[in-house]
Amino acid sequence: MTGHLIVPGVPFEEPPPRPAPLLPLALGLTGGIILDRFFPFDTWLSISLLAAGAIVFGKLHKRRAAATAALILAAAGLGSLRHAVHDRWLPANHISHFTADEPVLADVRGRLASR
């Protein structure tokens, strides 16, 4: 419920559009994944980017523009770290390397073994 009063004969004013709160996170994560895909760098750089962005965000959370930039920086570090883990750390026989990009209907059968 928005609490707007609707009176007959009076034009209804639309409230201003709400900001997209997850847009900086999405941009940062996507940018970090793309950055790590084309320019793979050391994992410690991703971790330090994430930590620096989080610390700066914590210090400057009252200044909106600086906090948004720090949030994008932290999300970029997290995105590049996520891509590095999937791309370089998972073993070659991990199930994520065998799954297709498109969903496939499959039957899975197995036997549960307990001690």
Solvent accessible surface area in square Angstrom, and as a share of the most:
residue,aa,sasa,rsa
1,M,238,1.06
2,T,109,0.63
3,G,73,0.70
4,H,83,0.37
5,L,155,0.77
6,I,128,0.65
7,V,65,0.37
8,P,126,0.79
9,G,85,0.82
10,V,93,0.53
11,P,115,0.72
12,F,99,0.41
13,E,143,0.64
14,E,139,0.62
15,P,66,0.41
16,P,111,0.69
17,P,129,0.81
18,R,219,0.80
19,P,97,0.61
20,A,65,0.50
21,P,106,0.67
22,L,121,0.60
23,L,98,0.49
24,P,23,0.15
25,L,62,0.31
26,A,51,0.40
27,L,103,0.51
28,G,2,0.02
29,L,64,0.32
30,T,74,0.43
31,G,35,0.33
32,G,0,0.00
33,I,64,0.32
34,I,93,0.47
35,L,74,0.37
36,D,1,0.01
37,R,144,0.53
38,F,135,0.56
39,F,139,0.58
40,P,86,0.54
41,F,44,0.18
42,D,93,0.48
43,T,16,0.09
44,W,181,0.63
45,L,94,0.47
46,S,1,0.00
47,I,64,0.32
48,S,56,0.36
49,L,42,0.21
50,L,51,0.25
51,A,46,0.35
52,A,46,0.35
53,G,0,0.00
54,A,55,0.43
55,I,110,0.56
56,V,59,0.34
57,F,76,0.32
58,G,46,0.44
59,K,154,0.65
60,L,49,0.24
61,H,105,0.47
62,K,175,0.74
63,R,157,0.57
64,R,186,0.68
65,A,85,0.66
66,A,33,0.26
67,A,7,0.05
68,T,48,0.28
69,A,61,0.47
70,A,4,0.03
71,L,46,0.23
72,I,60,0.30
73,L,71,0.35
74,A,10,0.08
75,A,4,0.03
76,A,16,0.13
77,G,0,0.00
78,L,81,0.40
79,G,0,0.00
80,S,0,0.00
81,L,32,0.16
82,R,135,0.49
83,H,30,0.13
84,A,0,0.00
85,V,52,0.30
86,H,59,0.26
87,D,81,0.42
88,R,98,0.36
89,W,149,0.52
90,L,50,0.25
91,P,76,0.48
92,A,94,0.73
93,N,118,0.60
94,H,64,0.28
95,I,125,0.63
96,S,35,0.23
97,H,79,0.35
98,F,149,0.62
99,T,85,0.49
100,A,71,0.55
101,D,150,0.78
102,E,132,0.59
103,P,134,0.84
104,V,116,0.67
105,L,178,0.89
106,A,72,0.56
107,D,130,0.67
108,V,140,0.81
109,R,217,0.79
110,G,80,0.77
111,R,228,0.83
112,L,182,0.91
113,A,103,0.80
114,S,112,0.72
115,R,286,1.04
